[in-house]
Amino acid sequence: MSLEKENVKSGEIIDTKVLKKLYQFVQPYRGRFFFLVVLTLALALLAPTRPLFIQIAIDDYVAMGDREGLVKIIYLLVGLMVLQSIVQFAHTYLSGWIGQVIIRDIRIKLYRHLLRMKLKFFDNTPIGRLVTRNISDIETLADVFSEGLAAIIGDLLQLVTILAVMFYIDWKLTLVSLCTLPLLIISTYVFKEKIKVAFNDVRNAVSNLNSFLQEHITGMNIVQIFNREEREYKKFENINKDHRRAHLKSVLYYSIYFPVAEIIQAIGIGLVVWYGATGVFDMDLKVGVLISFIMYLQLFFRPIRMIADRYNTLQLGVVSSSRIFKLLDSEEHIANNGTYAPEKIQGDIQLKNVWFAYNDEEYVLKDINFDVKHGETIALVGATGAGKSSIINLISRFYEINKGSIRVDGTDIKDYELNTLRKHIGVVLQDVFLFSDTILYNITLGNPNITREQVLEAAELVGAKRFIERLPGGLDYNVMERGATLSVGQRQMISFVRAMVYNPEIIILDEATSSVDTETEELIQGAIEKMMKGRTSIVIAHRLSTIIKADKIIVMHKGEIKEIGNHEKLLAEGGLYAQLHQMQLKSMVS
């Protein structure tokens, strides 16, 4: 398992290109977004009203003994507070709503993008990392809108408004109030840098946890078979310690910063009280102004304390966005530029001078040439790693060839519309994957055009109907994750039904009976012959006894075709196929 480490450089400037890409997802909701901007401006303008009205109440009404005027100003103050609360509610709800609909849209787009990626991409990318991209990183984007960009803009506007009002009321007292501001700015900057690194460590730790858990829960049977529970537990314990350490580091910085900020604020308020009290004693300053300045300072310092935290939230959101957009911008998807989409095909297949490598120039297939005519059955045999499965992956365009061409009915498979090409090819793999859902869903894969009657007919054909009907609920039986409640043979038979129900013109069997016991194999061998009847069939065979009747047998070795012919011809030649056949006979006898 590769552990993910993606650091954010200290002092990194926010990438405006990423913000522009994010804004593209805001476009469908720009009316609500601009209304959010209006609400942000309204909150900034309402922020200094409470101290201002309290100052007026004390200096103009309390000091003058004007009870009626005091009642009026109190009513007005309460009304403004209610209005501010309403605006605050609307702002909080709307920013959260925009964040959620945007991450919904991004998550859908990202998942749709992943559905079109080449299998090579999934071969090289840890699944846990992709889960982190689709879950954790996208969740971070919600904070960009609810606690990041809009909140920072609101805080900055609030600071400007409060400063303007303070200077208007008393510029000397304002300068005294700001004496401690440089200390707060320095401590805020240091906190911002430290917490940014800590947050990045937390995200890396979360990604590593996701990758580790996904891999080891999926492969739990291997862990237990080889008695690796204690060792894997210790590895998880270490990863979890890193996760805890990263979180505690961020908690430590918060624990230091906020008390320091409170002390700096208290010093500022103390200076204001000292200077203002002197002015009050000398009759140069009104009491209401002094009280309002104490309130202004509290309002002023709070956004500064929050900006550092919100800036990091915004920056982490941008980092997550850049990771997501890097994945969305990836070109590792199968090009679907073909337009040929026939309703039916004959099933003629031609591979001409095909070369293929999973990585660079390390070819696993070398100059492959063979034809399969409509209705023919060919078998691919050879040792593990000979390139048999690679051929069927290329025919279905799960991977792209490096050189040569593959044609179906004389048309290059790249010219086919991708969904159409795969619709005409039914594949039964050795490793059957079943989703945590009903048998019906696992056969139809949610296709509404396939009826229960069609499923039962296909199940009857391959001999699976009897065991399905014996299950609780029949077709509605939930097979649990990866088909854990079914035997290997039952899962394999469901995969046969799944291939048959789509009625493809080309059938590919990738060692489809190698995991089935002899009794079950005999049960479905006749069904396989029925499946192949009238269809072009390609069979990858582990047991040579299953391909004796094949029209053509292709023997492969280290990515090359060594022999082609039927069973009798290849045995008579005494070559590689004859050796494989002899080895299997000996293993059966022993």
ABEGO torsion letter per residue (X at the ends): XBBBBBBBBBGBBBBAAAAAAAAAAAAAAAAAAAAAAAAAAAAAAAAAAAAAAAAAAAAAAAAAGBAAAAAAAAAAAAAAAAAAAAAAAAAAAAAAAAAAAAAAAAAAAAAAAAAABBAAAAAABBAAAAAAAAAAAAAAAAAAAAABAAAAAAAAAAAAAAAAAAAAABAAAAAAAAAAAAAAAAAAAAAAAAAAAAAAAAAAAAAAAAAAAAAAAAAAAAAAAAGAAAAAAAAAAAAAAAAAAAAAAAAAAAAAAAAAAAAAAAAAAAAAAAAAAAAAAAGABBAAAAAAAAAAAAAAAAAAAAAAAAAAAAAAAAAAAAAAAAAAABAABBBBABABBBABBAGBBBBBGBBBBABEABBABBGBBBBBBBGBBBBBBEBBGAGAAAAAAAAAGABBBABEBBBBGGBBAAABBAAAAAAABBBBBABBBBBBBBAAAAAAGGBAABBAAAAAAAAAAAGAAAAAAABBGEAABBAEBGGAABBAAAAAAAAAAAAAAAGBABBBBBGAAAABBAAAAAAAAAAAAAAABGBBBBBBBABAAAAAABABBBBBBGGBBABBEBAAAAAAAGBAAAAAAAAAAAAAAX
